[in-house]
C-alpha cells in the first residue's frame, strides 16, 4: 500500500462527510436499485444507512426516529419510495437475503 498523506482529523471528517453526501446523492439518483439487491451484494442498503445515521445522531445528542432517518437517506418518505420504486422480491432474492442479513452489520 502506498504511503498515505497525513490528514488531520478535522480534514478527514470533512472528506468522509463529502463522500457520504456523494453516496446518498448516488442512491437518490438511482432509486430503481432495489435495497434487497444492495443487501445481497454488499450486505448493507439504504435502511442500514438510515440505522447508522440514527445511531450516529443519537451519539451526538440528536434524537431521530427510524422513519426520520430513512427520509434523510431516501430523500422522501419510505412509503413514497416503496410506492414509486420498490418491486416485489423474487424467491431467489429472498433466499440470498437470509444469508446477507446474517452478514450485515448494525
N, C-alpha and C positions, 0 to 999 in steps of 0.2 A: 504494500500500500504506500502510495507516495506520501511525502511529508505534508501534513495538513497545516494550513495557516493558523496562527494563534489568533483566535477570535474571542474578544471579551464577552462575558456572559450577557450583557445588555444587547450587544450587537447580535449574538446568537439567538436570543429571544426574538428580536426583530425579524431575522431571517426566517426562523421557524414559523412565526406568525404569518409572514408573507407566503410561505409555502402552503400553510394550512388554508389561507384565503384562496389561493390558486386552486387547491384541490376541491374546495367547496364550490368554487365557480365552475370547475370542470364537471362535477357531479350535477350541478344545476343545468349546465348546458346540454347534458346528455341524460335526461331523466328516463329515457327509454331503457337504459341499462338497469336491469332488474336487480333488486337487493339480493335475491336468492343466488343469482349468478355471481355477484360480488362475494358473497359468503362462501360459495362453493369453490371459488378460485383463490381468494385472498384471506379467507377466514375473518373478514370484517365487512361491514356495509354501512349505509347511512344511519341505520339505527344504532350501530355500535358507536359511530362518531357522536351521535346525539347523547348516548350514555356517558361517553368520555367527556364531552363538553359539559354536561350537567355536573359530573363529579369534579372536574377542574374548577368550575364556577363555585361549587359548594366549598371547596378547599380555600377559596379566596373570599368567602363570606357572601356570595351571591346565590340566592336560592331560586332555582328554576324547577318547574316540574318537567316530567319527561316530554309531554306534548310541546311545551315551550321550547325545549332544547331541540326537538325534532323540527319545529318550524324554523329555527335558526339554521339548521343544516339543510333542510329541504328547500327553504325559500318560500314555503307555503305550508298550509296545514297538511298533516299526514293524510287526512281524509281527502283533501283536494288532490294530492299526489296519487293516491290509490285510484281515485275515480278517473283521473286523466291518463295514467301511465302504467299502473300495475296490471300484470297479466297473470292468469292462473298458473301455478307451478305444475310442471309435469311430474309424473311418478318418479322419473329418474332424478329430477332436480330435488325432489323431497328426500329421496334416499341419500343422495350426496350431501344434502343439508345436514342430516343427522350426524354424519362424520365431521363436517365442517363446524357444526355447533359445538362439538366437544373440543375442537382445537381453538375456537375463538377465545379471545381474552376479554375480560371485563375492563 
